[in-house]
Amino acid sequence: MVCRLYFTYRHIGRYGQKRRNSFGYESWLITRKDGTVVSGFLRADGETVVIKGMDGQVHTIKAAEIAARKQFATSIMPEPAALGLDQTDLANLLTYLLTLKAD
């Protein structure tokens, strides 16, 4: 049996609108004084900065070693239009994801 759910843009976000990041999922770019760069999600900030990279690796950096930091203004997730998805595709994808069961 196939269950089909219907969603509007109100449910899945406005198409083409730049999304703001949810708290704790802001993306940061940290440049160390030695020139190396780390990007990811800020997990701790203070004398020691902890960044969780997009690959899941955790980077612990002393604040004194940081030359620059920049917070990205928008989500790292691509816009649906950039993926070639229309409203129906988004609704179908969301319907499928809701049918998945956690292990």
C-alpha positions as CSV (number, residue, x, y, z in Angstrom):
1,M,0.0,0.0,0.0
2,V,1.4,3.4,-0.9
3,C,0.6,6.3,1.3
4,R,0.9,9.7,-0.4
5,L,1.1,12.9,1.6
6,Y,0.7,16.3,0.2
7,F,2.6,19.3,1.4
8,T,2.5,23.0,0.5
9,Y,5.5,25.4,0.4
10,R,4.3,26.6,3.7
11,H,5.2,23.2,5.2
12,I,8.5,22.8,3.4
13,G,9.8,26.4,3.2
14,R,9.5,29.1,0.6
15,Y,11.0,28.2,-2.7
16,G,14.0,30.3,-3.5
17,Q,14.2,32.0,-0.1
18,K,17.6,31.9,1.6
19,R,17.2,29.9,4.8
20,R,18.7,30.9,8.1
21,N,20.5,28.3,10.0
22,S,19.0,26.6,13.1
23,F,20.8,27.3,16.4
24,G,23.8,25.0,16.7
25,Y,24.1,24.4,13.0
26,E,25.7,27.7,12.0
27,S,28.6,27.1,9.7
28,W,31.9,28.7,10.5
29,L,35.2,29.1,8.7
30,I,38.2,29.3,11.1
31,T,41.6,30.4,9.8
32,R,44.5,29.5,12.1
33,K,47.6,31.7,12.4
34,D,49.6,29.0,10.6
35,G,47.3,29.5,7.5
36,T,45.3,26.2,7.9
37,V,41.6,26.5,7.6
38,V,38.8,24.5,9.3
39,S,35.1,24.7,8.6
40,G,32.1,23.2,10.3
41,F,29.7,23.7,13.1
42,L,30.7,25.6,16.3
43,R,30.4,23.4,19.3
44,A,32.3,25.4,21.9
45,D,33.6,28.9,22.0
46,G,36.0,30.4,24.6
47,E,39.7,29.8,25.4
48,T,39.3,26.6,23.3
49,V,37.1,26.5,20.2
50,V,35.6,23.3,19.1
51,I,34.4,22.8,15.5
52,K,32.7,19.7,14.2
53,G,33.6,19.4,10.5
54,M,31.2,18.4,7.8
55,D,32.9,15.0,7.8
56,G,32.1,14.5,11.5
57,Q,35.7,15.1,12.6
58,V,36.0,17.3,15.7
59,H,38.7,20.0,15.7
60,T,39.8,21.6,19.0
61,I,41.7,24.9,18.5
62,K,43.1,27.2,21.1
63,A,41.6,30.7,20.7
64,A,45.1,32.2,20.7
65,E,45.9,30.2,17.5
66,I,43.0,31.7,15.5
67,A,43.8,34.4,13.0
68,A,40.2,34.9,11.7
69,R,36.8,33.5,11.9
70,K,33.8,34.0,9.7
71,Q,30.2,32.8,10.2
72,F,28.4,31.8,7.0
73,A,25.2,33.8,6.5
74,T,23.1,31.1,4.9
75,S,22.7,27.4,5.1
76,I,25.2,25.0,3.5
77,M,22.3,23.0,2.1
78,P,21.6,23.8,-1.6
79,E,18.4,25.4,-2.6
80,P,15.9,23.0,-4.1
81,A,15.9,24.8,-7.4
82,A,19.7,24.2,-7.6
83,L,19.0,20.5,-7.4
84,G,16.3,20.7,-10.1
85,L,13.5,20.0,-7.6
86,D,10.0,21.4,-8.0
87,Q,7.2,21.5,-5.4
88,T,6.1,18.0,-6.3
89,D,9.6,16.6,-6.1
90,L,10.1,18.1,-2.6
91,A,6.7,16.7,-1.4
92,N,7.6,13.3,-2.7
93,L,11.0,13.4,-1.1
94,L,9.6,14.4,2.2
95,T,6.9,11.7,2.0
96,Y,9.7,9.1,1.4
97,L,11.8,10.4,4.3
98,L,8.8,10.2,6.6
99,T,8.4,6.5,5.7
100,L,11.9,5.6,6.8
101,K,12.3,3.9,10.2
102,A,15.2,4.6,12.5
103,D,17.4,1.6,13.3
